[in-house]
Amino acid sequence: MDEDTRYEAVRSRDARFDGEFFFGVATTGIYCRPSCPAVTPKRRNVRFFATAAAAQGSGFRACRRCRPDAVPGSAEWNARADVVGRAMRLIGDGVVDREGVAGLAVRLGYSARQVQRQLTAELGAGPVALARAQRAHTARVLVQTTDLPITEVAFAAGFASVRQFNDTIRAVYASTPSELRTAKTPHASKAPAKGTGPSAGIPLRLAHRGPYQSAAAFDLLAHEAVPGIEEIVGTPGRRTYRRTLRLPYGTGIVAVDERPGALRTAPPAHPGGWLDARLHLTDHRDLTTAVQRLRRLFDLDADPYAVDERLGDDPRLAPLVAARPGLRSPGAADPEELAVRALVGRAESERLVRRYGKTLDAPSGGLTHLFPEPSALVEAAPGTPLAALATALADGTVRLDAGADLDDAEQALLALPGMDAATVAVIRTRALGDPDVAPPGIDVPDAWRPWRSYAVQHLRTAEELESR
């Protein structure tokens, strides 16, 4: 998009582009999402930015009306396999906060200077600034949805000091943390109820753009659910998906609610919505990582307009797209877990959970375990494909993290004994989030590129293909 096209999106308040770019208004010093309901600024006063971090770096503060930090992420980062796309996925997973820029560079296979240069050239902000913008968003969520003391919020959000936290909040939101907590936030997911504490969990709204077929996503998760680590409760249309998570600093139990109905024909200026979620974390520093993994599991950063436009032009897929606009291609909350489950199947996964999974200190309903780590499975079945996969995941021969190179991961998986192309295709689609996978043995024409994973999902949802 050139700047004139972006301005037209701002002028029409087109929410399809929320998260794809941001704009700042020179006369007010505020940056917004394209769908901001405020009076449209004059073109000469508008500056465009690829990321919120770039807007903040240019001295703009976040709009209190449209909350530009609450938009879905750009679909571009999930689709891109280059260093910028991989870096953005890793930053979203909290790698810079945990390992610094040096750790990010090592994971990408570049020097820290090269990573800084490429991100700054394309996005207008380096990894530190991008991570800082993310920390500010995490802090705002904790301030406005929990009763955690402000000092605890600062460190839970990843700030190195309370002073750094206060300075960042003032710079980004033009408010102190205490003012953020007391301010009315009509668009917030839920205000913290008086007397609630960390044990009540963190309520969130996980935003998505465009229509979202929640029934199809929840049907798939119900079909795949492994007892002990996952459960679906409630009736169709009002189900809740619950699961356990192993996170960098601790563990978590997350619950995501199905939203009844499907958004089919919303006006272009007002598409999108959210899934309600609640996170119970043993360490609040894991909030950013947990949210990003849920977003990948439910494919919430996808661009359904681009997907449906391409697939809807195909005679075979057109009726399926019309019946289920915005159908997603679900990913994985834990890529290594997904790889093991794709290899051994649901029944064997349940046995592995009972035999090798870590028991939760405080079970919750049907959630009693964490899925076993790869290192715990190395000796589970010596000499089998499972042992080979577990060993490769444990020693890093196979990398499936957010910054993994898709082609390298596929080749490493295919080199393992007992790993066939169909299983690798599932892992590439789900664990690595590749939107353009053609499973072997299925007629998936090149005309469906770059959204062949979504095309396959349409066929399976319509029961034209058998689910794996």
Buried (B, 14 or more C-beta within 10 A) or exposed (E): EEEEEBBEBBEBBBBBBBBBBBBBBBEBEBBBBBBBEEEBBEEEEBBBBBBBBBBBBBEBBBBBBBBBBBBBBBBBBBBBBEBBBBBBBBBBBBBBBBBBBEBBBBBBEBEBEEBBEBBBEBBBBBBBBBBBBBBBBBBBBBBBBBBBEBEEBBBBBBBEEBEBBBEBBBBBBBBEBEEBBEEEBEEBBBEBEEEBEBEBBBBBBBBBBBBBBBBBBBBBBBEBBBBBBBBBEEEEEEBBBBBBBBBBBEBBBBBBBBBEEBBEEBEEBEBBBBBBBBBBBBEBBBBBBBBBBBBBBBBBBBBBBBBBEBBBEBEBBEEBBEBBBBBBBBBBBBBBBBBBBBBBEEEBBBEBBBEBBBEBEEEEEBBBBBBBBBEBBBEBBEEBBBBBBBBBBBEEBBBBBBBBBBEEBBEBBEEBEEBEEEBBBBBBBBBBBBBBBBBEEBEBEEEBEBBBBBBBBBBBBBEEBEEB
